[in-house]
Amino acid sequence: MSRYWRSRRWCRGVAWLGLATLAMALSGAAAARELAVDPEAMVEVEVATVGMAGMSGLPVVLLREPGAREVVPIFIGPHEAGAILRGLHGERSRRPRTHELLGDVLAGIEVSLERVYVDAIVDSTFLGMLELRLEGRSEPVRIDSRPSDAIALALNAGASIHVAPQVLEAAREIEYQGLEDQVVAALGITVTPLDEDLREALELPDDEGVLVSEARGAAAEAGLAPGALLLEVNGEVPTTPLRFLELVRDTPRGEKARLRYWQEGETHDLELSTDVPDPRPRQDPSDEPSSGIRT
């Protein structure tokens, strides 16, 4: 048997094993560990982007904690890194990938993924958990998970992400670096680098800034839309997506972030809370791919 077909059979077996485990957990037949921290003690965070850890080059997902001056890196696998980046872009594959498939399965059996947790570190390994809500059941069902899988699922399903305070403190010790030409999200605004081809195609002015590829929550309600040029954050120019994130993080605690942007020939000012915005609404797999700006 060729390596290709062995790989396909192995992947199919893993998928069926995952679905069988899910079915057992939902029926109460599978034992699950308890959360290490009370959910109310955890901090809700926003997925900002994906980077690389120090000299190892291992991928990390960068989480923005409201009011904190740093982002928090959590180790993830390369496949999960790709899934998270696709989620930040608002993209969905023409044929569902693993995390999209599991999200579709949950939706198909009318089970909602409401929260995901990163609640502990044991032997240098991050632990995560899914919180599912079943129709007619008062208590949620919690299923042990790798944080990378949980976060990728959360982006696809529109679930909120919560991290234990001790995990946040431990993760801050991880050194990381951002990726070039990456997509970054903060305040419900996703931005990408701007090149001259995009500037010309969108008829944007010559000012420095980053391109808005998606806006949701309060930013969208205020009128910010894909295709806008983000000119300033707190009076400074976000020359790169990572600089945009840094400027948002530097917003003084308790104050709103002040944004200036160009859109359809006019310059606008906008103030936004630095709290974590509502999660993205789940994308219907029957819908066409998001109409946000592609780079």
PELINRA-V159107 format. One record per residue. N is the residue number from 1. OMEGA is omega in radians with two decimals (NA if undefined). BURIAL is 1 if it has 9 or more other C-alpha atoms within 8 Angstrom, else 0. Layout:
BEGIN
n->{N & N}
omega->{OMEGA & OMEGA}
burial->{BURIAL & BURIAL}
END
This chain:
BEGIN
n->{1 & 2 & 3 & 4 & 5 & 6 & 7 & 8 & 9 & 10 & 11 & 12 & 13 & 14 & 15 & 16 & 17 & 18 & 19 & 20 & 21 & 22 & 23 & 24 & 25 & 26 & 27 & 28 & 29 & 30 & 31 & 32 & 33 & 34 & 35 & 36 & 37 & 38 & 39 & 40 & 41 & 42 & 43 & 44 & 45 & 46 & 47 & 48 & 49 & 50 & 51 & 52 & 53 & 54 & 55 & 56 & 57 & 58 & 59 & 60 & 61 & 62 & 63 & 64 & 65 & 66 & 67 & 68 & 69 & 70 & 71 & 72 & 73 & 74 & 75 & 76 & 77 & 78 & 79 & 80 & 81 & 82 & 83 & 84 & 85 & 86 & 87 & 88 & 89 & 90 & 91 & 92 & 93 & 94 & 95 & 96 & 97 & 98 & 99 & 100 & 101 & 102 & 103 & 104 & 105 & 106 & 107 & 108 & 109 & 110 & 111 & 112 & 113 & 114 & 115 & 116 & 117 & 118 & 119 & 120 & 121 & 122 & 123 & 124 & 125 & 126 & 127 & 128 & 129 & 130 & 131 & 132 & 133 & 134 & 135 & 136 & 137 & 138 & 139 & 140 & 141 & 142 & 143 & 144 & 145 & 146 & 147 & 148 & 149 & 150 & 151 & 152 & 153 & 154 & 155 & 156 & 157 & 158 & 159 & 160 & 161 & 162 & 163 & 164 & 165 & 166 & 167 & 168 & 169 & 170 & 171 & 172 & 173 & 174 & 175 & 176 & 177 & 178 & 179 & 180 & 181 & 182 & 183 & 184 & 185 & 186 & 187 & 188 & 189 & 190 & 191 & 192 & 193 & 194 & 195 & 196 & 197 & 198 & 199 & 200 & 201 & 202 & 203 & 204 & 205 & 206 & 207 & 208 & 209 & 210 & 211 & 212 & 213 & 214 & 215 & 216 & 217 & 218 & 219 & 220 & 221 & 222 & 223 & 224 & 225 & 226 & 227 & 228 & 229 & 230 & 231 & 232 & 233 & 234 & 235 & 236 & 237 & 238 & 239 & 240 & 241 & 242 & 243 & 244 & 245 & 246 & 247 & 248 & 249 & 250 & 251 & 252 & 253 & 254 & 255 & 256 & 257 & 258 & 259 & 260 & 261 & 262 & 263 & 264 & 265 & 266 & 267 & 268 & 269 & 270 & 271 & 272 & 273 & 274 & 275 & 276 & 277 & 278 & 279 & 280 & 281 & 282 & 283 & 284 & 285 & 286 & 287 & 288 & 289 & 290 & 291 & 292 & 293 & 294 & 295}
omega->{-3.08 & 3.09 & -3.14 & -3.09 & 3.04 & 3.14 & 3.13 & 3.14 & 3.12 & -3.13 & 3.13 & 3.11 & 3.09 & -3.13 & 3.14 & 3.09 & 3.12 & 3.13 & 3.10 & 3.09 & 3.10 & -3.13 & 3.12 & -3.12 & -3.12 & 3.14 & 3.11 & -3.09 & -3.09 & 3.10 & 3.13 & 3.08 & 3.09 & 3.02 & -3.13 & -3.07 & 3.08 & -3.11 & -3.11 & 3.13 & -3.10 & -3.09 & 3.07 & -3.09 & 3.12 & 3.06 & -3.10 & -3.12 & 3.09 & 3.11 & -3.14 & -3.10 & 2.96 & -3.10 & -3.07 & -3.10 & 3.12 & -3.14 & 3.05 & 2.97 & -3.10 & -3.09 & 3.12 & 3.06 & -3.13 & 3.10 & -3.14 & -3.12 & 3.14 & 2.91 & -3.03 & 3.13 & 3.08 & -3.13 & 3.10 & 3.08 & -3.12 & 3.12 & 3.12 & 3.09 & 3.10 & 3.14 & 3.14 & 3.11 & 3.08 & 3.11 & 3.11 & 3.09 & -3.06 & -3.08 & 3.02 & -3.13 & 3.09 & 3.01 & -3.00 & 3.00 & -2.96 & -3.07 & 3.06 & 3.14 & -3.13 & 3.06 & 3.11 & 3.11 & 3.14 & 3.13 & -3.10 & 3.11 & 3.04 & 3.01 & -3.11 & 2.99 & -3.03 & -3.11 & 2.88 & -3.09 & 2.85 & -2.86 & -3.09 & 2.95 & 3.13 & -3.12 & 3.10 & 3.12 & 3.09 & 3.10 & -3.13 & 3.14 & 3.04 & 3.02 & -3.08 & 3.10 & -3.14 & 3.10 & 3.08 & 3.12 & -3.03 & -3.09 & 3.10 & 3.04 & -3.14 & -3.07 & 3.12 & -3.06 & 2.90 & 3.12 & -3.11 & 3.09 & -3.11 & -3.10 & 3.09 & 3.09 & -3.12 & 3.13 & -3.12 & -3.02 & -3.12 & 3.13 & 3.10 & -3.04 & -3.05 & -3.05 & 3.11 & -3.13 & -3.12 & 3.06 & 3.11 & -3.12 & -3.13 & -3.08 & -3.14 & 3.13 & -3.11 & 3.07 & -3.10 & 3.01 & 3.13 & 3.09 & 3.09 & 3.06 & -3.08 & 3.03 & -3.10 & 3.11 & 3.04 & 3.11 & -3.06 & -3.14 & 3.07 & -3.10 & 3.11 & 3.08 & -3.14 & 3.06 & -3.04 & 3.11 & 3.11 & 3.13 & -3.14 & -3.10 & -3.11 & 3.12 & -3.14 & 3.11 & -3.08 & -3.11 & 3.04 & 3.11 & 3.12 & -3.06 & 3.06 & 3.12 & 3.09 & 3.02 & 3.12 & 3.12 & -3.08 & 3.13 & 3.13 & -3.14 & 3.13 & 3.08 & 3.10 & -3.04 & 3.05 & -3.11 & 3.10 & 3.06 & 3.13 & -2.98 & -3.05 & 2.93 & -3.10 & 3.05 & 3.14 & -3.07 & 3.04 & -3.04 & 3.11 & 3.06 & 3.13 & 3.09 & 3.04 & 3.13 & 3.14 & -3.12 & 3.07 & -3.13 & -3.10 & 3.08 & -3.12 & -3.14 & 3.12 & 3.12 & 3.09 & 3.04 & -3.13 & -3.09 & 2.98 & -3.11 & 3.08 & -3.13 & 3.10 & 3.01 & -3.12 & 3.09 & -3.09 & 3.03 & -3.05 & 3.04 & -3.10 & 3.01 & 3.11 & 3.05 & 3.10 & 3.13 & 3.08 & 3.12 & 3.05 & 3.00 & 3.12 & 3.11 & 3.10 & -3.12 & 3.11 & 3.13 & 2.99 & 3.08 & -3.10 & -3.14 & 3.09 & -3.09 & 3.11 & 3.07 & NA}
burial->{0 & 0 & 0 & 0 & 0 & 1 & 0 & 0 & 0 & 0 & 0 & 0 & 0 & 0 & 1 & 0 & 0 & 0 & 0 & 0 & 1 & 0 & 0 & 1 & 1 & 0 & 0 & 0 & 0 & 0 & 0 & 0 & 0 & 0 & 0 & 0 & 1 & 0 & 0 & 0 & 0 & 1 & 1 & 1 & 1 & 1 & 1 & 1 & 1 & 1 & 1 & 1 & 1 & 1 & 0 & 0 & 0 & 1 & 1 & 1 & 1 & 1 & 1 & 1 & 1 & 1 & 1 & 1 & 0 & 0 & 1 & 1 & 1 & 1 & 1 & 1 & 1 & 0 & 0 & 1 & 1 & 0 & 1 & 1 & 1 & 1 & 1 & 1 & 1 & 1 & 1 & 1 & 0 & 0 & 0 & 1 & 0 & 0 & 1 & 1 & 1 & 1 & 1 & 1 & 0 & 1 & 1 & 0 & 0 & 0 & 1 & 1 & 1 & 1 & 1 & 1 & 1 & 1 & 1 & 1 & 1 & 0 & 0 & 0 & 0 & 1 & 1 & 1 & 1 & 1 & 1 & 1 & 1 & 1 & 0 & 0 & 0 & 0 & 0 & 1 & 1 & 1 & 1 & 1 & 1 & 1 & 1 & 1 & 1 & 1 & 1 & 1 & 1 & 1 & 1 & 1 & 1 & 1 & 1 & 1 & 1 & 1 & 1 & 1 & 1 & 0 & 1 & 1 & 0 & 0 & 1 & 1 & 0 & 1 & 0 & 1 & 0 & 1 & 0 & 0 & 0 & 1 & 1 & 1 & 1 & 1 & 1 & 1 & 1 & 1 & 1 & 1 & 1 & 1 & 0 & 0 & 0 & 0 & 1 & 0 & 0 & 0 & 0 & 0 & 0 & 0 & 0 & 0 & 1 & 1 & 1 & 1 & 1 & 1 & 1 & 1 & 1 & 1 & 1 & 1 & 0 & 0 & 0 & 1 & 1 & 1 & 1 & 1 & 1 & 1 & 1 & 1 & 1 & 1 & 0 & 0 & 1 & 1 & 1 & 1 & 1 & 0 & 1 & 1 & 1 & 0 & 1 & 1 & 1 & 0 & 1 & 0 & 0 & 0 & 0 & 1 & 1 & 1 & 1 & 1 & 1 & 1 & 1 & 0 & 0 & 0 & 0 & 0 & 0 & 0 & 0 & 1 & 0 & 1 & 0 & 1 & 1 & 0 & 0 & 1 & 0 & 0 & 0 & 0 & 0 & 0 & 0 & 0 & 0 & 0 & 0 & 0 & 1 & 0 & 0}
END
